[in-house]
Amino acid sequence: MRREDLAAMLNEQTPACGPARDALIAGGAFAVWDGLPPANRHTGTFQIRLRHTSGHASTDDILKHSGEELLPTGRIDAVDMSSVFTIFLNSSATAVVACAGGRRPTTPQT
């Protein structure tokens, strides 16, 4: 998948889509993984992680509503690695259905 194509797919599906698009346009690393797990499997896998990110509630609702639909997933990292986003695409990988993520937690300096 081309960076430009993915950026064009990131609209306002969830609150994290805009910041994810910005990170992508700024040159952040991205990947869309092979495999098509059912949408409802993501809700359990990502539930704890999503609870602490932007777009959690709307992403969780979208994934639950998608049920057994097979959704490719991917990731976008900000150039400076300060933020990370998980993206969920439709089964043909032609549209982003949801996105969650935000600033990485910082650890105190010792």
N, C-alpha and C positions, 0 to 999 in steps of 0.2 A: 504494500500500500504506500502511496506517495504522501509525503508530508502535506502538500497542498490539498489533496483530496480529504485527508482526515480533518484538517483545519476547517474546511468547508462544511463538514458534517457536524462540527461542534457548534451548536446554536445555544438555545436556552432551555434544553431539555431538563436540566437540573442546575442548581446554583453553581456547581463546580465547573460546568462546561465552559463558561467564559474565561475563567482563570486558566483552565487546561489549554484552551485555544491560544491564549496569550503565551503560555510557556512553550507551546509547540512552535508558534510563529517566531519566537525569540531564539529558536534553535535547540530547544530541549530534546533529549533523546526520547525515542518512542518505539514501541513494539506492539504488534498485534499477534497473538499467539495462535498456533494451530490448535485444533480441537474445538469441539462444540458441546460444552456441558449444558444441561438444561438450566434455564433461568432460575428456577427455584432452588437449585443447588448453590447458586451464588449467595442467596440470602443467608444461609447458614455459614458458609465459608467466610464471607466478608462482613457479617453482622457486627462482630466486635470491632473490627477495623473501621467500618463505616460509621459507627457510633461516634467516633471522635473526628469526623471529617465533615467538610461542607457537602451538602447535598445528600446527607444520610437518609433522611426521612423520605424524600422524593425518590431516591434511587431504590431504597428498600421496597417502596410501594410499587414501583415500575417492575422490579424483578419478581415480586410476588404475583403481580397481575399477569406477567408473561408466562407463568406456569412452566410447562414442559417445552416451551420454545427453545431451540438450541441457539445460544448466543456466544459468539466469539468474544474474547476479552483482550484487553491490551493495557498498556501503561504509558504514561507520559511523565518524564522527569524534567523539572526546571533545569536550565543550564547550570545554575549555581547549586543545584541539588537541595534547595530550600523547600521545595514543594514536590509532591508526587500525586498522581491522579490515576485512578483505575477507570477504564472506559469499557462500556458494554455496547456491542454492536448488534444489529439485527442479523438473522441467520445467513444472509447473503453478503454481509459486511459492506452494505451500501449506505447504512445510516447508523448514527450513534443513537441508542435508545436511552442511555443514562451514563452519568459520570459522577464519580465521587472522589474526594481528595482535598488536599490543601497543604498547608505548611507542615513540614516534618516537625515532630517534637524536638525541642532542643534539650541537650543534656548539660547540666551545670559543669563548668570548668572546675577541675580540682587543682 
